[in-house]
């Protein structure tokens, strides 16, 4: 009994000691124990919340295809469209290849430009222009002082008028000129017309500047010889630019606006050059293997897919051909087009799908009209009128028939631009622009094709 009482007393004392220690741990010591305890609890709580957030799998966000998501990387979808386009046209390509064979016939291509193999009026016009008349411009300008400013202006006007009327008369009066050959010749002469107009304007500006500062001429304005600056670039200044070499470079450069010193690329990249050449050949093979069978098998000329031809021509000319020429001449400014496919207004489309023509119109026609006191509406209408004239000139004269479809279509862009800019915005405006491209331009082309078909082949069909 004594031993058991002793053991019980020891056990009770041990329990009392543990209880006292537990109570002491809960009481504040020097005013810090409660804070420490609270911070420990808070830390445990935050740790639990952080671990819970790590395990969360949802947050507020938009779907990628929603316009407000800010996502814009659609390269995979673009590649998918290209793959689907290739696969969908592979069957048609193979079918045409098996049915018609290889349609790339050099004789057929030459026959588009020549009716008579012994008569080459179109080629003679182009060769004569480049060899005889083109070098005359810098030589005439270099003889300043030999005749007055008025006489020089009259000579320039006569030369520009002959550039538009003489080839048109040859195309209209010489039966051996084909429509394709006539369009090619008139296109070359139109480009040279715009180039020489710019060449005259820029040299006139330089001459006026040098005359106004005759008493304070610096060498940068008066030196007739070329100078060499950083990286060995050849820099010229007026009148040192009045040379045949400078004129020929401007004639072949992919631009319509003249400058004394064009931006130049460091060198010629052969890989870039070969890629552009491959693209030009590939586009020709695609048009020959795909479009020609459709045209030959169609019962009516209205079934020609000219919108696709227009898109192929745009890529072939504005991207492949002009980049090829720019790389060959080391021409630095390669902005031949901008994102016209995103146009939300008709005005934006015409400002960005053909940058060389837009720069020429802005620099040599639109701004001079504004400086002369004309309003913006009148100046814009004048620009569209000039564009409508050249569109009709390049279509009606080679076809030897005047229907004014191209002229009317271009002038109709003015009310269309006002309507789209006033009432349509965003995607609706872009859809309206695409509708005008898909329906408007092909409709004018089809009207010319229809009239030409009726005029020349109706009796044969009957």
C-alpha positions as CSV (number, residue, x, y, z in Angstrom):
1,X,0.0,0.0,0.0
2,X,2.8,2.4,0.8
3,X,4.5,1.8,-2.5
4,X,1.3,2.3,-4.4
5,X,0.5,5.6,-2.6
6,X,4.0,6.8,-3.4
7,X,3.6,6.0,-7.1
8,X,0.2,7.7,-7.2
9,X,1.6,10.8,-5.6
10,X,4.5,11.0,-8.1
11,X,2.0,10.6,-11.0
12,X,-0.2,13.4,-9.7
13,X,2.8,15.7,-9.3
14,X,4.0,14.9,-12.9
15,X,0.5,15.7,-14.3
16,X,0.4,19.0,-12.4
17,X,3.9,20.0,-13.7
18,X,2.7,19.3,-17.4
19,X,-0.4,21.4,-16.9
20,X,1.4,24.3,-15.4
21,X,3.9,24.3,-18.3
22,X,1.0,24.2,-20.8
23,X,-0.7,27.2,-19.1
24,X,2.6,29.1,-19.0
25,X,3.1,28.6,-22.7
26,X,-0.3,30.2,-23.4
27,X,0.4,33.3,-21.1
28,X,2.3,36.3,-22.6
29,X,6.0,36.6,-21.7
30,X,7.3,40.2,-21.8
31,X,4.3,41.1,-24.1
32,X,5.6,39.1,-27.1
33,X,4.2,35.6,-26.9
34,X,0.7,36.5,-28.1
35,X,2.1,38.4,-31.2
36,X,4.4,35.5,-32.0
37,X,1.6,33.1,-31.7
38,X,-0.7,35.3,-33.9
39,X,2.0,35.7,-36.6
40,X,2.6,32.0,-36.6
41,X,-1.0,31.3,-37.1
42,X,-1.2,33.9,-39.9
43,X,1.8,32.4,-41.6
44,X,0.2,29.0,-41.5
45,X,-3.0,30.5,-43.0
46,X,-1.1,32.2,-45.8
47,X,0.8,29.1,-46.5
48,X,-2.4,27.2,-46.8
49,X,-3.9,29.9,-49.2
50,X,-0.7,30.0,-51.3
51,X,-0.7,26.2,-51.7
52,X,-4.4,26.4,-52.5
53,X,-3.8,29.0,-55.3
54,X,-1.1,26.8,-56.7
55,X,-3.6,24.1,-57.0
56,X,-6.2,26.5,-58.7
57,X,-6.6,26.0,-62.5
58,X,-9.0,28.8,-63.4
59,X,-8.7,32.6,-63.8
60,X,-10.5,35.4,-65.6
61,X,-9.5,35.3,-69.3
62,X,-10.9,35.5,-72.8
63,X,-10.9,32.9,-75.6
64,X,-8.1,33.3,-78.1
65,X,-10.4,33.8,-81.1
66,X,-12.3,36.6,-79.2
67,X,-11.4,40.0,-80.5
68,X,-10.7,41.3,-77.0
69,X,-8.2,38.6,-76.2
70,X,-5.3,40.5,-77.8
71,X,-4.1,37.4,-79.6
72,X,-2.8,37.9,-83.1
73,X,-0.6,35.0,-84.1
74,X,-2.5,33.2,-86.8
75,X,0.5,31.8,-88.7
76,X,-0.7,28.2,-88.2
77,X,-4.1,29.0,-89.6
78,X,-2.5,30.8,-92.6
79,X,-0.3,27.7,-93.2
80,X,-3.4,25.5,-93.0
81,X,-5.1,27.7,-95.6
82,X,-2.1,27.3,-97.9
83,X,-2.1,23.5,-97.4
84,X,-5.8,23.3,-98.1
85,X,-5.4,25.5,-101.2
86,X,-2.7,23.3,-102.5
87,X,-4.6,20.1,-101.8
88,X,-7.8,21.4,-103.3
89,X,-6.1,22.4,-106.5
90,X,-3.8,19.4,-106.9
91,X,-6.7,17.4,-108.4
92,X,-7.5,20.1,-110.9
93,X,-3.8,20.5,-111.8
94,X,-3.4,16.8,-112.4
95,X,-6.6,16.6,-114.4
96,X,-5.5,19.4,-116.7
97,X,-2.1,17.9,-117.0
98,X,-3.5,14.6,-118.1
99,X,-6.1,16.1,-120.4
100,X,-4.2,19.0,-122.0
101,X,-0.6,18.1,-121.4
102,X,2.1,20.7,-120.8
103,X,0.6,24.0,-121.8
104,X,3.7,26.2,-121.6
105,X,4.2,26.8,-125.3
106,X,6.8,29.5,-126.2
107,X,5.2,30.0,-129.6
108,X,1.8,30.6,-128.0
109,X,3.3,33.2,-125.7
110,X,5.0,35.0,-128.6
111,X,1.8,34.9,-130.6
112,X,0.2,37.0,-127.9
113,X,2.6,39.9,-128.8
114,X,3.0,39.3,-132.6
115,X,0.6,38.5,-135.4
116,X,3.2,38.6,-138.1
117,X,6.7,37.2,-137.2
118,X,8.2,39.6,-139.7
119,X,6.5,42.7,-138.4
120,X,7.4,43.9,-134.9
121,X,5.9,47.3,-134.4
122,X,5.4,47.0,-130.6
123,X,9.0,46.0,-130.1
124,X,10.3,48.7,-132.4
125,X,8.3,51.3,-130.4
126,X,9.9,50.1,-127.1
127,X,13.4,49.8,-128.4
128,X,13.2,53.2,-130.1
129,X,12.0,54.8,-126.9
130,X,14.8,53.5,-124.8
131,X,17.6,54.0,-127.2
132,X,16.8,57.3,-128.9
133,X,14.4,59.4,-126.8
134,X,15.3,58.5,-123.2
135,X,19.0,59.8,-123.3
136,X,17.7,63.1,-124.8
137,X,16.1,64.3,-121.5
138,X,19.3,64.7,-119.5
139,X,21.2,66.1,-122.5
140,X,18.5,68.8,-123.1
141,X,18.4,69.7,-119.4
142,X,22.2,69.9,-119.3
143,X,22.1,72.6,-121.9
144,X,20.3,75.1,-119.6
145,X,21.1,78.6,-120.6
146,X,20.9,77.8,-124.3
147,X,17.2,78.6,-124.4
148,X,14.7,80.2,-122.0
149,X,12.6,78.5,-119.4
150,X,9.5,79.0,-121.5
151,X,11.0,77.4,-124.6
152,X,12.2,74.4,-122.4
153,X,8.7,74.1,-120.9
154,X,7.1,74.0,-124.4
155,X,9.6,71.4,-125.6
156,X,8.9,69.3,-122.6
157,X,5.1,69.5,-123.1
158,X,5.4,68.5,-126.8
159,X,7.6,65.6,-125.8
160,X,5.2,64.4,-123.2
161,X,2.2,64.7,-125.6
162,X,4.0,62.7,-128.3
163,X,4.8,60.0,-125.7
164,X,1.0,59.4,-125.2
165,X,-0.3,60.0,-128.7
166,X,2.3,58.4,-131.0
167,X,2.2,54.9,-129.6
168,X,-1.6,55.0,-129.3
169,X,-1.8,56.0,-133.0
170,X,0.6,53.1,-134.0
171,X,-1.5,50.6,-132.0
172,X,-4.7,51.8,-133.5
173,X,-3.5,52.0,-137.2
174,X,-1.1,49.1,-137.5
175,X,-3.1,45.8,-137.8
176,X,-0.2,43.6,-136.8
177,X,-0.2,45.0,-133.2
178,X,-2.0,42.5,-131.0
179,X,-4.1,43.6,-127.9
180,X,-1.5,42.1,-125.6
181,X,1.4,43.8,-127.5
182,X,-0.5,47.1,-127.6
183,X,-1.2,47.0,-123.8
184,X,2.5,46.2,-123.1
185,X,3.7,49.1,-125.3
186,X,1.2,51.6,-123.9
187,X,2.1,50.5,-120.3
188,X,5.8,51.0,-121.0
189,X,5.1,54.5,-122.5
190,X,2.8,55.4,-119.6
191,X,5.5,54.5,-117.1
192,X,8.1,56.5,-118.9
193,X,5.6,59.4,-119.2
194,X,5.2,59.5,-115.4
195,X,9.0,59.0,-114.8
196,X,10.0,61.9,-117.1
197,X,7.4,64.1,-115.5
198,X,8.9,63.5,-112.1
199,X,12.4,63.9,-113.6
200,X,11.5,67.3,-115.0
201,X,9.8,68.4,-111.7
202,X,12.8,67.4,-109.4
203,X,15.4,69.1,-111.7
204,X,13.2,72.2,-111.8
205,X,13.0,72.3,-108.0
206,X,16.8,71.9,-107.8
207,X,17.3,74.7,-110.4
208,X,14.9,77.0,-108.6
209,X,16.7,76.3,-105.3
210,X,20.1,77.0,-106.8
211,X,18.8,80.2,-108.4
212,X,17.3,81.4,-105.1
213,X,20.5,80.8,-103.3
214,X,22.9,82.0,-106.0
215,X,24.7,84.3,-103.7
216,X,25.0,81.7,-100.9
217,X,25.8,78.6,-102.9
218,X,27.4,75.8,-100.9
219,X,29.3,73.0,-102.6
220,X,26.6,70.5,-101.8
221,X,24.4,72.5,-104.2
222,X,26.8,73.5,-106.9
223,X,29.3,70.6,-107.4
224,X,28.9,69.0,-110.8
225,X,31.0,66.0,-109.9
226,X,30.0,62.9,-107.8
227,X,31.0,62.7,-104.2
228,X,31.7,59.6,-102.0
229,X,30.4,59.4,-98.5
230,X,30.1,56.6,-95.9
231,X,30.5,53.1,-97.1
232,X,31.6,54.3,-100.5
233,X,28.1,55.3,-101.6
234,X,28.1,57.6,-104.7
235,X,26.3,60.9,-104.0
236,X,25.6,63.4,-106.7
237,X,24.1,66.9,-106.6
238,X,22.6,69.1,-109.2
239,X,23.6,69.5,-112.0
240,X,25.9,66.6,-111.6
241,X,22.9,64.2,-111.9
242,X,22.3,65.2,-115.6
243,X,24.0,62.2,-117.1
244,X,22.8,59.4,-119.3
245,X,23.8,56.8,-116.7
246,X,21.7,58.5,-114.0
247,X,18.8,58.7,-116.4
248,X,19.0,55.0,-117.4
249,X,19.2,53.9,-113.7
250,X,16.0,55.9,-113.0
251,X,14.2,54.5,-116.0
252,X,14.9,50.9,-114.9
253,X,14.5,51.5,-111.2
254,X,11.2,50.2,-109.7
255,X,9.9,53.7,-108.9
256,X,8.1,56.6,-110.5
257,X,9.5,59.4,-108.4
258,X,12.9,60.7,-109.2
259,X,15.6,61.6,-106.6
260,X,19.1,62.7,-107.1
261,X,20.3,60.0,-104.6
262,X,18.2,56.9,-104.2
263,X,18.6,54.6,-101.1
264,X,20.9,51.7,-102.0
265,X,21.2,48.3,-100.5
266,X,24.7,47.0,-99.5
267,X,24.9,44.3,-102.2
268,X,23.0,41.8,-104.4
269,X,21.8,38.7,-102.5
270,X,21.8,35.8,-105.0
271,X,19.5,33.6,-102.9
272,X,16.9,36.4,-102.7
273,X,17.3,37.0,-106.4
274,X,16.8,33.3,-107.3
275,X,13.7,33.0,-105.0
276,X,12.0,36.0,-106.8
277,X,12.9,34.5,-110.2
278,X,11.5,31.1,-109.1
279,X,8.3,32.8,-108.0
280,X,7.9,34.6,-111.3
281,X,8.3,31.4,-113.3
282,X,6.0,29.5,-110.9
283,X,3.2,32.0,-111.3
284,X,3.4,31.7,-115.1
285,X,3.3,27.9,-114.9
286,X,0.3,28.1,-112.5
287,X,-1.6,30.4,-114.8
288,X,-0.8,28.3,-117.9
289,X,-1.8,25.0,-116.2
290,X,-4.8,26.2,-114.4
291,X,-6.4,29.2,-116.0
292,X,-6.0,28.4,-119.7
293,X,-7.9,25.1,-119.5
294,X,-10.8,26.9,-117.8
295,X,-10.8,29.6,-120.5
296,X,-10.6,27.0,-123.3
297,X,-13.4,24.8,-121.9
298,X,-15.7,27.7,-121.0
299,X,-18.8,28.2,-123.3
300,X,-18.9,31.9,-122.6
301,X,-16.1,34.4,-122.0
302,X,-17.8,35.6,-118.8
303,X,-16.6,32.5,-116.9
304,X,-13.0,33.6,-116.8
305,X,-11.9,33.7,-113.1
306,X,-10.3,37.2,-113.5
307,X,-10.3,38.0,-109.8
308,X,-7.8,35.2,-109.1
309,X,-5.8,36.3,-112.1
310,X,-5.7,39.8,-110.7
311,X,-4.4,38.5,-107.3
312,X,-1.8,36.4,-109.1
313,X,-0.8,39.4,-111.2
314,X,-0.5,41.5,-108.0
315,X,1.9,39.1,-106.4
316,X,3.8,38.4,-109.6
317,X,4.3,42.1,-110.4
318,X,4.4,44.0,-107.1
319,X,6.3,41.4,-105.0
320,X,8.3,39.1,-107.2
321,X,9.1,41.2,-110.3
322,X,9.7,44.5,-108.6
323,X,11.8,43.0,-105.8
324,X,13.8,41.1,-108.4
325,X,14.5,44.4,-110.2
326,X,15.2,46.3,-107.0
327,X,17.7,43.6,-105.9
328,X,19.4,43.6,-109.3
329,X,19.8,47.4,-109.2
330,X,20.5,47.5,-105.4
331,X,17.4,49.8,-105.0
332,X,16.9,50.2,-101.3
333,X,13.2,51.3,-101.0
334,X,11.2,48.0,-101.3
335,X,7.9,49.3,-100.1
336,X,5.9,48.6,-103.2
337,X,2.6,47.9,-101.3
338,X,1.2,47.9,-97.8
339,X,-1.6,46.0,-96.1
340,X,-4.3,46.9,-98.5
341,X,-6.1,43.6,-97.7
342,X,-6.9,45.1,-94.3
343,X,-8.4,48.2,-95.8
344,X,-11.5,49.4,-94.0
345,X,-12.1,52.3,-96.4
346,X,-11.8,52.6,-100.2
347,X,-9.4,55.5,-99.8
348,X,-7.0,53.4,-97.7
349,X,-7.1,50.7,-100.4
350,X,-6.1,53.1,-103.2
351,X,-3.4,54.6,-101.0
352,X,-1.7,51.3,-100.2
353,X,-2.1,48.7,-103.0
354,X,0.1,50.5,-105.4
355,X,2.7,52.6,-103.5
356,X,4.8,53.8,-106.5
357,X,1.7,55.3,-108.2
358,X,0.4,56.7,-104.9
359,X,3.7,58.5,-104.2
360,X,3.7,60.0,-107.7
361,X,0.2,61.2,-107.5
362,X,0.8,62.7,-104.0
363,X,4.1,64.3,-104.8
364,X,3.5,65.6,-108.4
365,X,-0.3,66.1,-108.6
366,X,-2.2,66.2,-105.4
367,X,0.1,68.5,-103.3
368,X,0.7,70.9,-106.2
369,X,-3.1,71.3,-106.5
370,X,-3.4,72.0,-102.8
371,X,-0.6,74.6,-103.0
372,X,-2.4,76.2,-105.9
373,X,-5.4,76.8,-103.7
374,X,-7.7,73.9,-104.7
375,X,-9.6,72.2,-101.9
376,X,-9.0,68.6,-100.9
377,X,-12.2,67.3,-102.5
378,X,-11.4,68.9,-105.8
379,X,-7.8,67.6,-105.6
380,X,-8.9,64.1,-104.8
381,X,-11.4,64.1,-107.6
382,X,-8.7,65.3,-110.0
383,X,-6.5,62.4,-108.9
384,X,-9.2,59.9,-109.6
385,X,-10.0,61.5,-112.9
386,X,-6.3,61.2,-114.0
387,X,-6.3,57.6,-112.9
388,X,-9.5,56.9,-114.7
389,X,-8.1,58.4,-117.9
390,X,-5.0,56.1,-117.8
391,X,-7.1,53.0,-117.0
392,X,-9.2,53.7,-120.0
393,X,-6.2,54.5,-122.1
394,X,-4.5,51.3,-121.3
395,X,-7.6,49.1,-122.0
396,X,-9.6,50.8,-124.8
397,X,-6.7,51.6,-127.2
398,X,-5.2,48.1,-127.3
399,X,-8.6,46.6,-127.8
400,X,-9.5,49.2,-130.5
401,X,-12.9,49.9,-128.9
402,X,-14.0,52.7,-126.6
403,X,-16.6,51.6,-124.0
404,X,-15.5,53.8,-121.0
405,X,-16.1,50.9,-118.6
406,X,-12.7,51.4,-116.9
407,X,-13.2,55.2,-116.7
408,X,-16.7,54.8,-115.2
409,X,-15.5,52.2,-112.7
410,X,-12.7,54.5,-111.5
411,X,-14.9,57.5,-111.2
412,X,-17.5,55.4,-109.3
413,X,-14.8,55.0,-106.6
414,X,-15.5,58.5,-105.4
415,X,-19.1,58.0,-104.2
416,X,-18.2,54.5,-103.0
417,X,-15.4,55.9,-100.9
418,X,-17.7,58.4,-99.4
419,X,-20.4,55.8,-98.6
420,X,-18.0,53.3,-97.0
421,X,-16.2,56.0,-95.0
422,X,-19.4,57.5,-93.8
423,X,-21.6,54.5,-92.9
424,X,-19.3,51.4,-92.5
425,X,-16.5,50.8,-90.0
426,X,-14.2,48.0,-89.0
427,X,-15.0,44.5,-90.5
428,X,-18.0,45.9,-92.4
429,X,-15.8,48.4,-94.2
430,X,-13.2,45.8,-95.0
431,X,-16.0,43.5,-96.3
432,X,-17.3,46.3,-98.5
433,X,-13.8,46.9,-99.9
434,X,-13.4,43.2,-100.7
435,X,-16.8,43.1,-102.4
436,X,-15.8,46.1,-104.6
437,X,-12.6,44.3,-105.5
438,X,-14.2,40.9,-106.2
439,X,-17.2,42.3,-108.1
440,X,-16.4,45.8,-109.4
441,X,-13.0,45.3,-111.1
442,X,-13.8,41.9,-112.6
443,X,-17.2,43.2,-113.8
444,X,-15.5,46.0,-115.8
445,X,-13.0,43.4,-117.2
446,X,-15.8,41.1,-118.2
447,X,-17.7,43.9,-119.9
448,X,-14.7,44.5,-122.1
449,X,-14.2,40.7,-122.7
450,X,-17.9,40.4,-123.7
451,X,-17.8,43.4,-126.0
452,X,-14.6,42.2,-127.6
453,X,-16.0,38.7,-128.0
454,X,-19.1,40.0,-129.6
455,X,-17.2,42.4,-131.9
456,X,-14.7,39.9,-133.2
457,X,-16.0,36.4,-132.7
458,X,-19.8,36.6,-132.9
459,X,-19.9,35.9,-136.7
460,X,-17.5,32.9,-136.3
461,X,-19.7,31.5,-133.5
462,X,-22.9,32.0,-135.6
